[in-house]
């Protein structure tokens, strides 16, 4: 442990903790995610909460959130956008609000997100298959979003915005597509890995606008715009996730006027 001014210890990173647990259990991290994705999400949330409670003891608010969303993609083949339709889903997870300076806060969020899309393929596309004429997918992701929060006032009740990037860890997925010339319909698990049809990771830019009440309850609308291609295949389609949704949640704990110093990082 490294001694830092104002803190007794610098706690190990979340990834280091997870890696040590996987090593102790003799499980590759990828296997743990794929075979036990819901237990993995619960365990990861627990680790995140414990680490943040220790590191940011008096300087943070802890919150929970959940809500509905509609998701889609921007889908391009040979540079031409393909027709798509939205799918309904939901999300749920945790968030923190840590003072930086003035009305600015660091507001990381960690949540499960159910996504998906329907696409009509005007050209051959692999994935899903060179003969596919459409595709309907359902994705399960764990999203890590290191956001910046800005409050529009210092009142107990206030409007706010949040913005920043998101790393989407794709845990699992299922796709159903129709083959040309009436060959048949295929339903299968999506091949998701660093070398599979679809990549393990995607990225998005996020924007929130909402209201936080004096009792800590908050409500906001959010939009996520994909900036990282899900496709892994050479000369394959460009698939960028999109999501619109509403979140409701509540903060717990007491706010502090002490700003987040540079020495308080994980």
N, C-alpha and C positions, 0 to 999 in steps of 0.2 A: 504494500500500500504506500502511496505517495502522500506526504503531508502537504496540505495546502492552507494558505491563510484563510481563517474564518471557518474552516471545516476540519474535522478531526481526521477524516480519511477520504481518499478518492476511490470510490467503489468501482469494481470491474465493469466492463461494458456488458450490455444485455446479451450481445452475440457471444461473448466469451463465456458467460454463464451457461447459455444454451448448449454451446459446443462441448463444455465440460460434462454436462448432464448426458448428452448423446454419447460421448466417449465412455463414460462410466457404464452406460447401459449397453455398450457395444452395438449401437445403432447408428448407421449413417444418417445425417440430418435429413436428407431428401426422403429416405424411407420413413422416418418418423412423421414427416409432414404428410406424405401421401397416404399412409396406412392408418394414421390416427389424427386426421386433420382437425376434428372438433376438440379432442383432448389437447392437441397442440395449441390451438387458439386459446383455450382456457388457461393452460400452463403459461403461455407467453404473456397473457394479460396479467396473471398473478405476479410474474417476475417483474414486469414493467411497473406495476403498482408498488411493489415492495422497494425496488430500487429508487423510484421517485420519492417515496415517503422518507427514505433515509437521506438522500442527497439534498432534497429541497425542503427540508423539515418544516421551516416556518414561512417559506416564501411561495407557497403554491396552493392552488385550489385543485381538488380532484373532482372529476365529473363523470357521469355516465350518460350515454346518449343512444337513441334508436330512432328509426323512422322508415317510411316507405321511399322508394325511388323508382324511376324509370331509366333504363339503360339501353344504349345502342352503340354503334360504331360508325366511324368513317371508314368505308371499305373501298379500296382502290385496286383495280387490276389494269396493268399497263398504263397507269396514270389516269384512268377513267373511273369516276365514282360509280359504285353499284347501288341499286335501290335497296334500302334497308327499312326495317320496322322495329319499334321499341318493344322491350319486354319489361314487365313489372318485377320488382325485387324488393329487397329490404337490406338494412344495415344496422349494426349494433356494436357498441364498444365503449371505450373509455377516452377521456381527454384530461388535459391538465391546463392550468392557467398560472403562469409563472411571471412575476413582474420583471421587466427589463429596464425601462425608463419612462417616466411620465405615464401616458395612457397606452403605451406599447407593452405587450406581453408575448412571451413565448408560449404557444398553445399546441403542443404535439397531441395528435390523436392516433389511436390504434383501434382498428375495428374490422369486424367481419363484414363482407359485402357480397350480396348475391347479385350477379350480373348476367347478361345474356343479350342476344340479338338474333334477328332474322334477316337473311340477305338473299336476294335473287341474283344469280350469277349470269351475266351476259356473255362472259368469256370463260374459258377453261381456267380452273383455279385449283392449285394443289399447295396447301390443304384447302378444302377437305379431300377432294379427289378430282382427277382430271376429267371425269365424266359427270361430276356433280353439277346440277342446274340450280341448286339452292342450298341453304344450310340454316338450321335452327339450333342455337347453342344455349347452354346454361353453364355459367362459371361460378366457382366459389373462390373468393380471394380474401387475403388478409392484407389490409392497407395500412401503411405507416406514413403519416403525414406530419412533418415538422412545420407547423404553420405559425404565422405571425398574427396576433390579434391586436386590433386598434379599437379602443372605446371612444365614442364620440363625446362623452362627458364623464365627469367624476361622480355623478349621482349614483345612488344605489340601483336605480332602474335606468338602463341606457341602451342605445343602439350600438352595434359593433359590426366590424367587418373582419374577416380572416382571409389570408391568402398564403400561397406557397405551393411546394411540390408534394407529390405523393408517390411512394414506391408501392406498387401492387404486386404482392406475392401470389401467384396463381396456384392454388392448392389442388384443384381438380376441376374437371369439366366433362360435359356430355354433349354430343352433337348428333343431329338427325338430318340426313340429306337425301334428296331424290336423285337417282341417276338418269341420264339422258336415254331417250328412246324406250322408256318403260322397262328398263333393266331391273329396277327394283328400288327399295328404300333401305338405307343403312342407318342403324342406330348403334352408336359405340361410344366408349370413353375417349375423350380427346387425348392425344399423345402429347403430354406436357413435360418437357424437360429441357435441359440446356442444349440437347441435340435432337429434340423431337420436332413434330410439325409446328407446335406452338411453344413459345418460350416460357420459362418459369417466371419471368419478371416483366412487368410493364411499368410505365410511368405516366403521370398526369399532372396537369396544373389545376389548382383548386381555388375557388372563390366562394366565400360565405357572406351572407348579409342577414343579420338577425337582431333580436332584442333579448337582453338579460334582465330579469326582474330582481327586485330587492331581496327576494327569498332564495336567490340562486337558480331559479328555474329559467331556462333559456329555450328559445325557439329560433330556428334559422332555416333559410333556403340555401341550397348548395348546388354548384355546378362543377363538374370535373371534365376536363378536356384532355384526351390522350395525346401524349407526345412521344410515346415509345411503341414501336411496332410489335404486336403479338406474334407475328409470323416468323418462323425460323428458316423456312425453305428458301434457297436461292431462286430468284426470279418468281417468287410467289407473291401473294397479295400483300398489300399494306393495310393493316388492321389497327385502328386507333380507337380505344374505348371512349365512351362519353356517358355521363350520368347527370340526371337532374333529380333532386329530392328535397325532402323536408326532414329536419331532425328536431327532436324535442329531448331535453335532458335536464340535469340538475347538478350544480356544483355543491361540494361539501368541503368544510374547513373554513378557516378565516383568512382573509386577504391580508397581505403585509405590505408596508410601504418600502421595505428594503429592496432595492433593485437587484436583478440577477447579475452577479459579477462574472468576469471571464474565468475565474477560478472554480466556478460551480458546475462545470460541464462534466458529462459522463466520460 
